[in-house]
């Protein structure tokens, strides 16, 4: 990824505001003021055909395999599955937290989140990109769903961006 991937140049309209061709702007990226918890994981092997494990002593270790749809054997897990599982569980937690804050805990008690993470070629960039679909089962209150989407860390990372630091070990 280019150092300037978050920068845009050229004439554009953003939220109804015309930006001149010589204007450079940057999307605001969410930053953390503290770290309440840090998950640790290590991937080894042949990338999508290697293994990944939690470094926290939980015993969670998975064999990775490229999906058949991407030319692999499909006989293991893949990053998109892991992302979908993480997002679904995080969104459920956010939904239940918001419901509790609003005095509607019972409304979210039996909620189920279905997540789909699609991988494919983006329309305007080279390589691969992701698209996510979340379906909330068991909740009729759209305001609760919207509030969960606003508060879920996965939703926030995708909406507002996230700081990613890549370096040599």
C-alpha positions as CSV (number, residue, x, y, z in Angstrom):
1,X,0.0,0.0,0.0
2,X,1.2,3.5,-0.9
3,X,2.3,5.9,1.8
4,X,-0.3,8.3,0.3
5,X,-3.2,5.8,0.1
6,X,-5.3,7.8,2.5
7,X,-4.7,11.1,0.6
8,X,-7.0,12.2,-2.2
9,X,-6.1,14.8,-4.8
10,X,-8.1,16.3,-7.6
11,X,-11.5,18.0,-7.8
12,X,-14.1,16.2,-5.8
13,X,-17.4,16.6,-4.0
14,X,-17.5,15.3,-0.4
15,X,-20.8,15.5,1.5
16,X,-21.9,18.3,-0.8
17,X,-18.7,20.4,-0.4
18,X,-16.8,21.0,-3.6
19,X,-13.1,20.7,-3.1
20,X,-10.8,22.4,-5.7
21,X,-8.4,20.4,-7.8
22,X,-5.4,21.6,-5.8
23,X,-6.8,20.7,-2.4
24,X,-5.4,17.7,-0.6
25,X,-7.4,16.2,2.3
26,X,-7.0,13.2,4.5
27,X,-9.6,11.0,6.1
28,X,-9.5,11.2,9.9
29,X,-8.3,7.9,11.3
30,X,-9.5,6.8,14.7
31,X,-6.7,6.6,17.3
32,X,-6.7,5.0,20.7
33,X,-5.8,7.0,23.9
34,X,-5.1,3.7,25.7
35,X,-5.0,0.0,25.3
36,X,-7.5,-1.9,27.6
37,X,-6.7,-5.3,26.1
38,X,-4.3,-6.6,23.4
39,X,-4.9,-9.9,21.5
40,X,-1.7,-11.6,20.2
41,X,-1.6,-14.1,17.3
42,X,1.1,-15.5,15.1
43,X,0.7,-16.9,11.6
44,X,3.3,-19.3,10.1
45,X,3.8,-21.4,7.1
46,X,2.5,-20.8,3.6
47,X,0.3,-17.8,4.2
48,X,-3.3,-18.9,3.5
49,X,-2.1,-22.5,3.7
50,X,-0.2,-22.2,7.0
51,X,-1.4,-22.0,10.6
52,X,-2.4,-19.3,13.0
53,X,-2.5,-19.5,16.8
54,X,-3.2,-17.3,19.7
55,X,-0.1,-16.3,21.7
56,X,-2.1,-16.0,24.9
57,X,-1.8,-19.6,26.1
58,X,-5.5,-20.4,25.3
59,X,-4.6,-23.3,23.0
60,X,-6.4,-21.8,20.0
61,X,-4.6,-23.0,16.9
62,X,-6.0,-23.3,13.4
63,X,-4.8,-24.8,10.2
64,X,-5.3,-22.3,7.3
65,X,-6.4,-23.2,3.8
66,X,-7.2,-21.2,0.8
67,X,-10.9,-21.5,-0.1
68,X,-11.7,-23.6,-3.2
69,X,-13.3,-20.5,-4.8
70,X,-9.8,-18.9,-4.7
71,X,-8.0,-21.9,-6.1
72,X,-7.2,-23.8,-2.9
73,X,-8.3,-27.1,-1.3
74,X,-10.6,-25.4,1.2
75,X,-9.7,-28.0,3.9
76,X,-9.1,-25.5,6.7
77,X,-10.0,-22.0,7.9
78,X,-9.3,-18.8,6.2
79,X,-8.9,-15.1,7.2
80,X,-12.3,-14.1,5.9
81,X,-13.9,-16.8,8.2
82,X,-12.0,-15.5,11.2
83,X,-12.9,-11.9,10.4
84,X,-16.6,-12.8,10.0
85,X,-16.5,-14.7,13.3
86,X,-14.8,-11.8,15.1
87,X,-17.2,-9.2,13.7
88,X,-20.3,-11.2,14.4
89,X,-19.3,-11.8,18.1
90,X,-18.1,-8.2,18.5
91,X,-21.4,-6.8,17.0
92,X,-23.4,-9.1,19.3
93,X,-21.5,-7.8,22.3
94,X,-22.1,-4.2,21.2
95,X,-25.8,-4.8,20.6
96,X,-26.2,-6.4,24.1
97,X,-24.2,-3.5,25.7
98,X,-26.3,-0.8,24.0
99,X,-29.5,-2.6,24.9
100,X,-28.4,-2.8,28.5
101,X,-27.6,0.9,28.6
102,X,-31.0,1.8,27.2
103,X,-32.8,-0.5,29.7
104,X,-33.7,-3.0,26.9
105,X,-31.6,-6.0,27.8
106,X,-34.4,-8.4,27.3
107,X,-34.7,-7.2,23.7
108,X,-31.2,-8.3,22.8
109,X,-31.0,-11.4,25.0
110,X,-31.7,-13.9,22.2
111,X,-30.2,-11.9,19.3
112,X,-28.2,-13.7,16.7
113,X,-25.7,-12.0,14.3
114,X,-25.0,-13.5,10.9
115,X,-21.9,-12.1,9.2
116,X,-20.7,-12.6,5.6
117,X,-17.3,-11.3,4.6
118,X,-16.9,-11.3,0.8
119,X,-13.4,-11.1,-0.8
120,X,-13.1,-9.9,-4.4
121,X,-11.6,-7.4,-6.7
122,X,-12.5,-3.7,-5.9
123,X,-13.9,-1.5,-8.6
124,X,-11.3,1.2,-8.3
125,X,-8.1,-0.4,-6.8
126,X,-5.9,-3.3,-7.8
127,X,-5.7,-6.5,-5.8
128,X,-8.4,-7.7,-3.4
129,X,-10.9,-6.0,-1.1
130,X,-13.5,-7.0,1.4
131,X,-17.2,-6.3,1.7
132,X,-19.2,-7.2,4.8
133,X,-22.9,-8.0,5.4
134,X,-24.4,-8.2,8.8
135,X,-27.9,-9.6,9.5
136,X,-29.4,-9.2,12.9
137,X,-31.9,-11.8,13.9
138,X,-34.3,-11.5,16.9
139,X,-34.3,-7.7,17.2
140,X,-37.1,-5.5,15.9
141,X,-35.7,-2.2,17.2
142,X,-33.7,-0.6,14.4
143,X,-32.5,2.1,16.8
144,X,-30.7,-0.6,18.9
145,X,-29.1,-2.1,15.8
146,X,-28.0,1.4,14.6
147,X,-26.5,2.2,18.0
148,X,-24.7,-1.1,18.1
149,X,-23.2,-0.4,14.6
150,X,-22.1,3.0,15.9
151,X,-20.4,1.5,19.0
152,X,-19.0,-1.8,17.7
153,X,-15.2,-1.6,17.4
154,X,-15.2,-3.6,14.1
155,X,-17.8,-1.3,12.6
156,X,-15.9,1.8,13.8
157,X,-12.6,0.5,12.4
158,X,-14.2,0.0,9.0
159,X,-16.0,3.3,9.1
160,X,-13.4,5.5,10.6
161,X,-10.2,3.7,9.7
162,X,-7.7,2.2,12.1
163,X,-4.0,2.9,12.8
164,X,-1.9,0.0,11.4
165,X,1.8,-0.1,12.2
166,X,3.9,-2.5,10.2
167,X,7.6,-3.1,11.1
168,X,10.3,-5.7,11.3
169,X,10.3,-7.9,14.4
